[in-house]
Amino acid sequence: MPLIELSGIERRFQLGDTTVHALAGLDLAIAAGEYVAVMGPSGSGKSTLLNLLGLLDRPDAGSYRLEGRDVTTLSPDEQATVRSTRIGFVFQSFHLVPRLTAAENIALPMTLAGIAPAERNRRVAQALKDFGLDRRADHRPDQLSGGQRQRVAIARATIMQPALILADEPTGNLDRHTGEEVVNLLEALNASGVTLVVVTHDPGMGARARRQLVMEDGRLQSDTQGGR
């Protein structure tokens, strides 16, 4: 059974008198543990696909099954629970809470999920150590480098031990060396069994994935195996 199964997915937006088909009749299956890059020009449907996979948006037609469950039929509250427990997000612009420390940002999903403080503290301490942030625990985002902020974001994305990580241009705001470190972190998580889906404009990063999906005009133009 695939981790992700999309069948006949349609997503339309109205721009004035024009209907834009952001996703058109999309069928896609992704197995647990895969490393997939989603590529294509601006406006090809990459971000719409990522938002749908992350339950940040609903399709106009079709079904999305995650771990065998049709998540398109869930209520907003049920979708929020799935999103917080099974899906981790990593964004180009980090999306950290400015007034919270690194440790508090990492703990946030567990706080929202009602996990007991002792367990939260244990997991955060381990994450800070795993991501090389032990000496930055009490620093706010504006006191961290870009690479450190992205590491905090990845630690936060994985603290609930999700089945799926969705990364949207995760190295877009980083220099090449720091970007390489971040990609290595994501690839190590994938090697541990987490499914990794990365949207990228960078052909080099796309080529590292074991599967490349190329989008154009809301459709899947190609689906190839490759990478490492």
KAFENMO-V962421 format. One record per pair of residues at least 6 apart in sequence whose C-alpha atoms are under 8 Angstrom apart, sorted by the first residue. I is the first residue (numbers start at 1). J is the second residue. Records with the same first field share a line. If there is no record, write none. Layout:
# KAFENMO-V962421
I=J + J
This chain:
# KAFENMO-V962421
1=31 + 67 + 68
2=29 + 30 + 31 + 32 + 67 + 68
3=29 + 30 + 31 + 32 + 65 + 66 + 67 + 68
4=28 + 29 + 30 + 31 + 32 + 64 + 65 + 66 + 67 + 68
5=27 + 28 + 29 + 30 + 63 + 64 + 65 + 66
6=26 + 27 + 28 + 29 + 62 + 63 + 64 + 65
7=25 + 26 + 27 + 28 + 62 + 63 + 64
8=24 + 25 + 26 + 27 + 61 + 62 + 63
9=23 + 24 + 25 + 26 + 27 + 59 + 60 + 61 + 62 + 63 + 64
10=21 + 22 + 23 + 24 + 25 + 26 + 59 + 60 + 61 + 62
11=21 + 22 + 23 + 24 + 48 + 58 + 59 + 60 + 61
12=19 + 20 + 21 + 22 + 23 + 60
13=19 + 20 + 21 + 22
14=20
21=217 + 218
22=43 + 44 + 45 + 48 + 217 + 218
23=45 + 48 + 49 + 217 + 218 + 219
24=218 + 219
25=62 + 219
26=218 + 219 + 220
31=195
32=163 + 193 + 194 + 195
33=190 + 191 + 193 + 194 + 195 + 196
34=190 + 194 + 195 + 196 + 197 + 210 + 211
35=190 + 195 + 196 + 197 + 198 + 209 + 210 + 211
36=196 + 197 + 198 + 209 + 210 + 211 + 212 + 213
37=197 + 198 + 199 + 200 + 206 + 207 + 209 + 210 + 211 + 212 + 213
38=46 + 197 + 198 + 199 + 200 + 206 + 212 + 213 + 214 + 215
39=46 + 199 + 200 + 201 + 206 + 212 + 213 + 214 + 215
40=46 + 201 + 214 + 215 + 216
41=201 + 215 + 216
43=216 + 217
44=215 + 216 + 217 + 218 + 219
45=215 + 216 + 217 + 218 + 219
46=199 + 215 + 218
47=168 + 199
48=57
50=166 + 168 + 199
51=57
52=58 + 59
53=64
54=83 + 87 + 89 + 166
55=79 + 80 + 83
58=72
59=72
63=70 + 71 + 72
64=70 + 71 + 72
65=71 + 72
71=79
84=109 + 113 + 160
85=160 + 161 + 162
86=160 + 161 + 162 + 163 + 164
87=157 + 162 + 163 + 164 + 165 + 166
88=156 + 157 + 158 + 162 + 164 + 165 + 166
89=154 + 157 + 165 + 166 + 167 + 168
90=150 + 153 + 154 + 157 + 165 + 166 + 167 + 168 + 170
91=153 + 167 + 168 + 169 + 170
92=168 + 169 + 170 + 171 + 172 + 173
93=173
94=149 + 150 + 153
95=153
96=105 + 141 + 149 + 153
97=105 + 141
98=140 + 141 + 142
99=140 + 141
100=140 + 141
101=137 + 138 + 139 + 140 + 141
102=136 + 137 + 138 + 139 + 140 + 141 + 152
103=124 + 128 + 137 + 138
105=152 + 153 + 156
106=124 + 152 + 153 + 155 + 156 + 157 + 159
107=120 + 121 + 124 + 156 + 159
108=156
109=156 + 159 + 160
110=120 + 159 + 160
111=120
123=159
124=159
125=134
127=155 + 159
128=134 + 137 + 155
131=151 + 152 + 155
133=148 + 152
136=144
141=149
146=173 + 174
147=174 + 178 + 179 + 182
150=170 + 182
151=182
154=186
157=165
158=165
162=194
163=194 + 195
164=194 + 195 + 196 + 197
165=194 + 195 + 196 + 197
166=196 + 197 + 198 + 199
167=196 + 197 + 198 + 199
168=198 + 199 + 200
169=198 + 199 + 200 + 201
170=179 + 182 + 183 + 198 + 200
171=179 + 182 + 183
172=179
186=196
190=196
200=206
206=212
207=226 + 227
208=226 + 227 + 228
209=226 + 227 + 228
210=225 + 226 + 227 + 228
211=223 + 224 + 225 + 226 + 227
212=222 + 223 + 224 + 225 + 226
213=220 + 221 + 222 + 223 + 224
214=220 + 221 + 222 + 223
215=221 + 222
